[in-house]
Amino acid sequence: ASLVGQGCPRPGLAKATFGTGGMLDQCTGPGQRPSRAGQGTNGTFPIVAFRVGGTATWGVEAVMLSAGACVEWLRDDLGILTTSEESAIVAAQCETTGDVWFVPALLGMGTPVWDFGARGTLVGLTRGSGRPELVRAVLEGVAHRGADLVEAAEADSGLPIDALRVDGGMSDNEVFVTALADAIGRPVEVSPVLEATTLGAGLLAGLAIGTYGSEDDIAETFSPRRTIEPRNDDVARSHARERWLAARSKGEATIPE
């Protein structure tokens, strides 16, 4: 429903919802049934995005098990934050993490590795690492997991994601959505509705009763609240992804299967 609520009924269009966890869905189109019912090579799963007049439109789904839950951990368990919203304010007090990396695997790791023995990992700490660096590292870690999902969806669907539309509580966090744009290397379009799932259910109902004539009419309803362009070049992004993947590997299989 969030996929529809963010105007993504056409092949290649994709959205990510960042709440307690994270879900990225990409539309792959109507008609031809996927060749597989289970997990793809890159850890996504085929889904029925919606069905109109008996014709299914398909998609792929990539899953992040811990997203906003990591900010809640900083707030509720470590006492580093008073509110979740404060994470953006604190993270903005530093320009970089100082090469500190956080792997958000508090509940294991979903796409692409599906490793329930993975655990949250924090690497690169120095005596100069403070509260702002830690909070920024958590937000940037969730952003890099978002990049993992984008790369997995593109690889399994064979369709490029030119821009990523986002909703959910974390889409209101300026530091996070900027870090996400940097990590994926393409624009991030923020939904005008924080919880686009409800909107999508309404749009599908409108399609069913004729308020909207086609899926294209629904696609035209989306207008992002704002668009964030990536700030880094390909070289800087590639270096950051290498550092991230090295950190992620340290968290994998902490507990053997």
Secondary structure, DSSP 8 states (H G I E B T S, - for coil): -HHHHTT--STT-EEEEESSSEEEEEEEEESS--S-SS--TTS-EEEEEEEETTEEEEEEEEEES-SHHHHHIIIIIS---SSSTHHHHHHTTSSS-SS-EEE--TT-B-TTT-BTT---EEE---TT--HHHHHHHHHHHHHHHHHHHHHHHHHHH----SSEEEESGGGG-HHHHHHHHHHHTS-EEE-SSS-HHHHHHHHHHHHHHTSS-SHHHHHTT---SEEE---S-HHHHHHHHHHHHHHHHHHTTSS--
